[in-house]
Each structure stands twice: as C-alpha cells, then as structure tokens.
Amino acid sequence: MKNLLKTGILGLDELLGGGLPEGSSIVVSGPPGVGKSNIAMQYVYTGLSQYDEAGLYLNIEESVEDVVEYASGFGWDFNKYVELKKLAILDRSIFEKADLELGMDIELLNDLIREMDVKRFVLDSTTVFDHLFADPRPKRRHMIRFLELMKKNKCTTLLIAEEYESFPGKFIAEHFISDGLIVLFWSTYRANTERCLWVVKVRGNKIVSDIRSLKITDKGVVVYSKEVPFTLLKEGG
C-alpha cells in the first residue's frame, strides 16, 4: 500500500483521497491572495509538528524573515524547527550560484535534502522558471528535470503556480507535468466573494473532484469538504 502524507488541512485530505502520495509533485495554482502559500506553509508545518518530517521551503519572492514572520501569525513557529535543523528556508539567493541546466544551486539543494532527510518540499513559486527560461520548451524540460530530482530524493513536493485569471482560467505547463493539481479561485456573486478549491487530479488516488469553499482562519486553512460554495449555488440559481 502506498504511503500518503497528510496535509493537516481540515477537509483537504478527504478531497485528496487520504493525502499526498509519497514522492509525488502537486501543483497548487491560483490568483493572488487566494491561499496558495498558506496551504504550502501549513503542509510543511504539519510534517514538522505532527509527523517529525523535515521540510524545505524555497520562496522566490520573499525573504526568509518574511516567511517566518507570516507563518508566526498562524502560530506556526518555523524558527523552532530551523534551530532544530528540521526545516530549511531558502530565498532567491540560491540562484546566485546557478546550475547551467536548472538555473539554481542544485548541489546545495541536494546536500540539504540528504543531510536533513527532507520529506516535504515547497517551491513558491514556479514563476522562477519563467524568468530563467523565456522559451516555453526549455522551461517545460527543465521543470520536468527538477521534479525528477525531487522524486529521486523521495520528496513530496508542492509547487505554487501563479495565475492571473480566476476560474476557469487556463491550464499551464505545470498542470500537465505534475502528479497532482489543486486549483484555487475566487468566486463572486453580486457583492459576495469567497475562496474556492478544486482538486483536479492526484495520480493513483481516488479523489473528490467537487468544488468546495475554503477559508483562512487565524489557525490556518480550512476546506469545507461537504459544502458547495454559496456563490456557486447562487450562480446556479
């Protein structure tokens, strides 16, 4: 039986078919402010605090200090696990010494993953490949190589993909080459706006593909796995 990693997000594991398959790559895609990074941080923190699984969080847009401060607002003490050498947080400086093929310091990544026995990896976000490779063909090829590297290291990887349109939007390269896809989007009805989540695929899992509402609380993300979003009900009515 395959090993499934729990995200720790109330309602999400149920939709995923029990959790994320070990060694898989899952894209969390959506427009700004919808909760992509929140899901990624909570996924890493769950591994640290509940399962003693080391994590590596690579954030392209923000500093290490910003990531730690944001996480602390939900009660997730990232500094504690950094000091215990169970968590590594990297920023854009990893690209200063770049592998000619992948555009980043792969040696550093490999060393950290092996030394810490990293189980949960987050790349926030995949736009880094857009900056490194203007042509979509090499971008796709290098992303596949990156995911193969993560799978070889037995990391279960979340990749944050930025979208500039809300649902239905369009599918991009990351959606096709990953093992799983979770789409977040804003739904509106008149003056009402709410966050929604759609599990599109998780290879090997029996998922629930119904669209559900998502909220960000002071303790993290909650997915209402049994409730149809209010705004979508209104649209249908």
C-alpha positions as CSV (number, residue, x, y, z in Angstrom):
1,M,0.0,0.0,0.0
2,K,1.3,3.5,-0.9
3,N,2.2,5.9,1.8
4,L,0.1,9.1,2.0
5,L,1.3,12.3,3.6
6,K,-1.4,14.2,5.4
7,T,-1.6,17.9,4.6
8,G,-3.0,18.7,8.1
9,I,-5.6,20.9,6.4
10,L,-9.1,20.2,7.7
11,G,-11.2,18.8,4.8
12,L,-8.5,18.8,2.2
13,D,-7.1,15.3,2.8
14,E,-10.6,13.9,2.4
15,L,-10.8,15.5,-1.1
16,L,-7.3,14.3,-2.0
17,G,-8.3,10.7,-1.3
18,G,-6.4,10.4,2.0
19,G,-3.4,12.6,1.5
20,L,-0.5,13.2,-1.0
21,P,1.3,10.1,-2.3
22,E,4.9,9.9,-1.1
23,G,7.3,11.3,-3.7
24,S,4.6,13.0,-5.8
25,S,4.6,16.5,-7.1
26,I,1.4,18.5,-6.6
27,V,0.7,22.0,-8.1
28,V,-1.3,24.4,-6.1
29,S,-2.5,27.0,-8.6
30,G,-4.5,30.2,-8.4
31,P,-4.6,34.0,-8.5
32,P,-3.2,36.4,-5.8
33,G,-4.5,36.3,-2.3
34,V,-6.5,33.1,-2.6
35,G,-4.4,31.0,-0.1
36,K,-1.7,29.1,-2.1
37,S,1.2,29.9,0.2
38,N,-1.0,29.3,3.3
39,I,-1.6,25.8,2.1
40,A,2.1,25.2,1.4
41,M,3.2,26.5,4.8
42,Q,0.6,24.5,6.7
43,Y,1.6,21.4,4.8
44,V,5.2,21.9,5.8
45,Y,4.3,22.7,9.4
46,T,2.1,19.7,9.7
47,G,5.0,17.5,8.8
48,L,7.3,19.1,11.3
49,S,4.9,19.3,14.2
50,Q,2.9,16.1,13.9
51,Y,5.0,13.6,11.9
52,D,8.6,14.6,12.6
53,E,9.2,15.0,8.9
54,A,11.8,17.5,7.8
55,G,10.9,20.2,5.4
56,L,12.5,22.6,2.9
57,Y,10.7,25.8,1.8
58,L,12.1,27.7,-1.2
59,N,10.5,31.1,-1.6
60,I,11.4,33.2,-4.6
61,E,9.6,36.4,-3.8
62,E,10.1,36.9,-0.1
63,S,12.9,36.9,2.4
64,V,13.4,34.2,4.9
65,E,12.5,36.6,7.6
66,D,9.2,37.5,5.9
67,V,8.3,33.8,5.6
68,V,9.0,33.2,9.3
69,E,7.0,36.2,10.3
70,Y,4.0,35.4,8.2
71,A,3.9,31.8,9.5
72,S,4.1,33.0,13.1
73,G,0.8,34.8,12.6
74,F,-0.9,31.4,12.4
75,G,1.0,30.0,15.4
76,W,3.5,28.1,13.2
77,D,6.9,28.5,14.8
78,F,9.2,28.0,11.9
79,N,12.3,29.3,13.8
80,K,12.0,26.5,16.3
81,Y,12.4,23.9,13.6
82,V,15.1,25.8,11.8
83,E,17.1,25.7,15.1
84,L,16.4,22.0,15.4
85,K,17.7,21.6,11.8
86,K,14.4,20.0,10.8
87,L,13.5,22.9,8.5
88,A,15.5,24.9,5.9
89,I,14.1,28.1,4.4
90,L,15.8,29.4,1.2
91,D,15.2,32.5,-0.7
92,R,16.2,33.8,-4.2
93,S,19.9,33.8,-3.3
94,I,20.0,30.1,-4.3
95,F,20.1,31.4,-7.9
96,E,23.3,33.3,-7.4
97,K,25.3,30.1,-8.0
98,A,23.4,28.6,-10.8
99,D,23.5,25.2,-12.3
100,L,23.6,25.8,-16.1
101,E,20.8,23.3,-16.7
102,L,18.3,24.1,-13.9
103,G,19.2,27.7,-13.1
104,M,19.7,27.1,-9.4
105,D,22.3,25.8,-6.9
106,I,21.3,22.1,-7.2
107,E,24.3,21.0,-5.2
108,L,23.1,23.0,-2.2
109,L,19.6,21.6,-2.6
110,N,20.8,18.0,-2.8
111,D,23.0,18.4,0.2
112,L,20.3,19.9,2.4
113,I,17.7,17.3,1.3
114,R,20.1,14.4,2.1
115,E,21.6,15.8,5.3
116,M,18.2,16.7,6.8
117,D,16.3,13.7,5.2
118,V,13.7,16.2,3.8
119,K,10.3,14.6,3.2
120,R,8.3,17.8,2.4
121,F,9.5,20.3,-0.2
122,V,7.8,23.5,-1.3
123,L,8.7,25.7,-4.3
124,D,7.0,29.1,-4.0
125,S,6.7,29.8,-6.9
126,T,7.2,28.2,-10.3
127,T,7.4,31.7,-11.9
128,V,11.1,31.4,-11.3
129,F,11.2,29.1,-14.4
130,D,9.6,31.9,-16.5
131,H,12.4,34.2,-15.5
132,L,15.1,31.7,-16.2
133,F,13.8,30.3,-19.5
134,A,11.9,32.7,-21.8
135,D,11.2,29.9,-24.3
136,P,8.3,27.6,-23.1
137,R,10.0,24.4,-24.5
138,P,13.2,24.6,-22.3
139,K,11.1,25.8,-19.4
140,R,9.0,22.6,-19.6
141,R,12.0,20.4,-20.0
142,H,13.8,21.9,-17.0
143,M,10.8,21.7,-14.8
144,I,10.5,18.0,-15.6
145,R,14.1,17.6,-14.6
146,F,13.5,19.5,-11.4
147,L,10.6,17.2,-10.5
148,E,12.6,14.1,-11.4
149,L,15.2,15.3,-8.9
150,M,12.7,15.8,-6.2
151,K,11.2,12.3,-6.9
152,K,14.7,10.8,-6.8
153,N,15.2,12.3,-3.4
154,K,11.7,10.9,-2.3
155,C,10.4,14.4,-1.5
156,T,6.7,15.0,-1.7
157,T,6.7,18.4,-3.4
158,L,4.2,21.3,-3.5
159,L,4.7,23.8,-6.3
160,I,2.9,27.1,-6.2
161,A,1.8,28.3,-9.6
162,E,0.6,31.9,-10.0
163,E,-2.4,32.5,-12.2
164,Y,-3.5,35.9,-13.4
165,E,-7.1,34.8,-14.1
166,S,-9.6,33.2,-11.7
167,F,-11.6,30.1,-12.6
168,P,-11.9,28.7,-15.2
169,G,-8.6,30.4,-16.3
170,K,-6.3,28.3,-18.4
171,F,-4.1,25.3,-18.0
172,I,-0.3,25.8,-18.0
173,A,2.7,23.6,-18.3
174,E,3.0,22.9,-14.6
175,H,-0.5,21.5,-14.5
176,F,0.3,18.8,-17.1
177,I,3.7,17.6,-15.9
178,S,2.8,17.3,-12.2
179,D,1.3,14.2,-10.4
180,G,-1.5,16.3,-8.9
181,L,-3.3,19.6,-9.4
182,I,-5.2,21.7,-6.8
183,V,-6.9,24.8,-8.3
184,L,-7.9,27.7,-6.1
185,F,-10.0,30.6,-7.3
186,W,-12.2,33.4,-6.3
187,S,-16.0,33.0,-6.9
188,T,-18.3,36.1,-6.8
189,Y,-22.0,36.7,-6.7
190,R,-23.0,40.3,-6.6
191,A,-21.1,41.8,-3.6
192,N,-20.2,38.4,-2.2
193,T,-16.7,36.9,-2.8
194,E,-15.3,33.6,-1.5
195,R,-12.3,31.4,-1.9
196,C,-12.9,28.0,-3.7
197,L,-10.9,24.9,-4.1
198,W,-11.0,22.2,-6.8
199,V,-8.9,19.0,-6.7
200,V,-8.4,18.3,-10.4
201,K,-6.1,15.3,-10.2
202,V,-3.9,13.2,-7.9
203,R,-2.4,10.3,-9.7
204,G,-3.2,7.0,-8.0
205,N,-5.7,8.4,-5.6
206,K,-9.5,8.3,-5.7
207,I,-10.2,12.0,-5.3
208,V,-13.4,14.0,-4.7
209,S,-13.4,16.5,-7.6
210,D,-16.4,18.6,-6.4
211,I,-15.6,22.3,-5.9
212,R,-15.6,23.3,-2.2
213,S,-15.2,26.5,-0.3
214,L,-12.1,27.4,1.6
215,K,-11.4,29.8,4.4
216,I,-8.3,31.2,6.0
217,T,-8.7,31.4,9.8
218,D,-6.3,32.5,12.5
219,K,-5.1,28.9,12.8
220,G,-4.7,28.2,9.1
221,V,-6.7,26.9,6.1
222,V,-10.0,25.1,6.4
223,V,-11.7,23.4,3.5
224,Y,-15.4,22.7,3.8
225,S,-15.4,19.3,2.1
226,K,-19.2,18.7,2.3
227,E,-20.4,22.2,1.4
228,V,-21.0,23.7,-2.1
229,P,-19.7,27.3,-2.2
230,F,-22.5,29.8,-1.5
231,T,-21.6,31.9,-4.5
232,L,-21.7,29.0,-6.9
233,L,-25.1,28.0,-5.6
234,K,-26.4,31.5,-6.3
235,E,-24.9,31.4,-9.8
236,G,-26.8,28.2,-10.5
237,G,-30.0,29.6,-9.1
